[in-house]
């Protein structure tokens, strides 16, 4: 994707993601990420907030449904995507331009919260996407999606019982021999 501006933003959602569907049935979630830089002022010995950046963001398809069911207002997120410029004309005939982030990846920040990751079943050929729940405020830990973790091919994930198990694809046989081949 040559020529596109890819950026990473860390900030908080200003409201719950708004999930909508196009006339063709495609899901889209829109929301705003507020990112405020903080700097330490040595003269006053305190932290100072800088000018906040409010960036509109959107995600599409099944990804949009995952985001809408996983993130809420105030959630601290890390988002990576492509910055898009959109020009439009108001009802009064004024030409306007806005910047939006078309998100490729987003996840909760674990700096001040915990998250419980669960795989979401996919409607596409058994492939699995990701869904996450995070700290919903007030010290409560939330979990979205629930259920048992599943392998990408739809089978429940086996919990290793200790020792060298064949279901643990990262466990190295022989206690230290490493192979560069991916085990799956």
C-alpha angles and dihedrals in degrees: 000000000000119000097024121123109234116193139173119219128190115196148104130285111248092207141357113291110267109229117203137162127227122228087263091056097255114147119229127180120199127191143146126247116206114205118186120184116222125202131183114240106211092192094060094026093229141102118263126201117228130209111308121236114215110197123184112222137187138192128190142215121352089346088064092054091050092051093046092051095043109041131059139182110298095022111145108227142177111219131183124190150117121296110230128192116213124191122199142159124240124227088261091057097254116145114231136180127203134185119225134179116230099203122224097173133013134170142160118274110240094201094100102009145043127233135201111214120210129176116244117220113241131221089215115089095306094298114147130223128191133260129180141190123203145177106318095195130266092068094288119135113221130204122200125195095019122195131090122319113256135204115242091261092058101259119128112262112251114230110228111242094206131275124055108328125179091222090064102086093188096051109106116221117229094033099269113015109123127200125195092214116106107244094225 
